[in-house]
Amino acid sequence: MKNLLLLLISTTYIAFIFYYQSIQRLPVWSLYLLATSNLLSFIFYGMDKLAAIKHWQRTPEKHFYALALLSGWPASVLGQIVFNHKTSKASFRRWFYFMSIVNVIIVVGYLLYWPNDR
């Protein structure tokens, strides 16, 4: 149930970004940022899960946090579910959710307080 809620929130966020970009409230580069950070996030979760299984060098958690802050958190949620990775470490989850919320606040703040005449 928790995973379903997280997927719903992630999907809503992505739809929100696409809608505001379509009415020209967000610049085109925001879509590139969204696509790149989400693709990288998903790949990083898959690579880190493989590294955990094979006992290879792991991806530092700060990279996951940075991607979440750069709007990559929707694919991070998907990566956590698909790869069943980083789902039980409470300290990681707290920082991940914090970075995701900060990203949403920045995007919403930009949309609410940036002048409409761009």
C-alpha positions as CSV (number, residue, x, y, z in Angstrom):
1,M,0.0,0.0,0.0
2,K,2.9,2.4,0.9
3,N,4.5,1.6,-2.5
4,L,1.3,2.4,-4.3
5,L,0.9,5.7,-2.6
6,L,4.6,6.6,-3.4
7,L,4.0,5.7,-7.0
8,L,0.9,7.8,-7.2
9,I,2.7,10.8,-5.7
10,S,5.6,10.4,-8.1
11,T,3.3,10.1,-11.1
12,T,1.3,13.1,-10.0
13,Y,4.5,15.1,-9.7
14,I,5.7,14.2,-13.2
15,A,2.3,15.1,-14.6
16,F,2.4,18.4,-12.7
17,I,5.8,19.2,-14.3
18,F,4.6,18.3,-17.8
19,Y,1.4,20.3,-17.4
20,Y,3.2,23.4,-16.2
21,Q,5.8,23.1,-18.9
22,S,3.0,22.7,-21.5
23,I,1.4,26.0,-20.5
24,Q,4.9,27.6,-20.6
25,R,5.3,28.2,-16.9
26,L,8.5,26.1,-16.9
27,P,11.4,26.3,-19.3
28,V,12.1,23.4,-21.7
29,W,15.4,22.7,-19.9
30,S,13.3,21.6,-16.9
31,L,12.0,18.6,-18.9
32,Y,15.6,17.7,-19.8
33,L,16.6,17.9,-16.2
34,L,13.6,15.8,-15.2
35,A,14.3,13.2,-17.8
36,T,18.1,13.0,-17.1
37,S,17.8,13.0,-13.3
38,N,15.1,10.3,-13.4
39,L,16.9,8.1,-15.8
40,L,20.1,8.4,-13.8
41,S,18.3,7.7,-10.6
42,F,16.7,4.5,-11.8
43,I,20.1,3.3,-13.3
44,F,21.9,4.2,-10.1
45,Y,19.5,2.1,-8.0
46,G,19.9,-0.9,-10.3
47,M,23.7,-0.5,-10.4
48,D,23.9,-0.1,-6.6
49,K,21.7,-3.2,-6.0
50,L,24.0,-5.2,-8.3
51,A,27.1,-3.9,-6.5
52,A,25.5,-4.8,-3.1
53,I,24.9,-8.4,-4.3
54,K,28.3,-8.8,-5.9
55,H,30.2,-7.0,-3.0
56,W,31.5,-4.4,-5.4
57,Q,32.1,-0.7,-4.6
58,R,28.8,0.9,-3.7
59,T,27.4,4.3,-4.9
60,P,27.6,6.9,-2.1
61,E,24.3,7.8,-0.6
62,K,25.0,11.5,-1.3
63,H,24.6,10.8,-5.0
64,F,21.1,9.4,-4.4
65,Y,20.2,12.5,-2.3
66,A,21.6,14.9,-5.0
67,L,19.5,13.1,-7.7
68,A,16.4,13.4,-5.5
69,L,17.0,17.1,-5.0
70,L,17.4,17.5,-8.8
71,S,13.8,16.1,-9.4
72,G,15.0,12.5,-9.8
73,W,13.0,11.2,-6.9
74,P,10.1,9.8,-8.8
75,A,12.3,7.3,-10.6
76,S,14.2,6.7,-7.3
77,V,10.9,5.6,-5.8
78,L,10.4,3.3,-8.8
79,G,14.0,2.0,-8.5
80,Q,13.5,1.3,-4.8
81,I,10.4,-0.8,-5.6
82,V,11.7,-2.6,-8.7
83,F,15.1,-3.4,-7.3
84,N,13.9,-3.7,-3.6
85,H,16.8,-1.6,-2.7
86,K,17.3,1.0,0.0
87,T,13.9,0.2,1.4
88,S,14.8,-0.7,5.0
89,K,17.5,1.7,6.0
90,A,15.6,4.3,8.0
91,S,18.3,7.0,8.0
92,F,18.6,6.8,4.2
93,R,14.8,7.0,3.8
94,R,14.5,10.0,6.1
95,W,17.1,12.0,4.1
96,F,15.7,10.8,0.8
97,Y,12.2,12.0,1.7
98,F,13.6,15.3,3.0
99,M,15.5,15.9,-0.3
100,S,12.3,15.0,-2.2
101,I,10.2,17.4,-0.2
102,V,12.8,20.2,-0.6
103,N,12.7,19.6,-4.4
104,V,8.9,19.8,-4.5
105,I,9.0,23.0,-2.4
106,I,11.6,24.6,-4.7
107,V,9.5,23.7,-7.8
108,V,6.2,24.9,-6.3
109,G,7.9,28.0,-5.0
110,Y,9.3,28.7,-8.4
111,L,5.8,28.4,-10.0
112,L,4.0,30.5,-7.4
113,Y,6.5,33.3,-6.9
114,W,8.4,33.7,-10.2
115,P,6.9,36.3,-12.6
116,N,4.6,34.8,-15.2
117,D,6.0,37.0,-18.0
118,R,9.0,35.1,-19.1
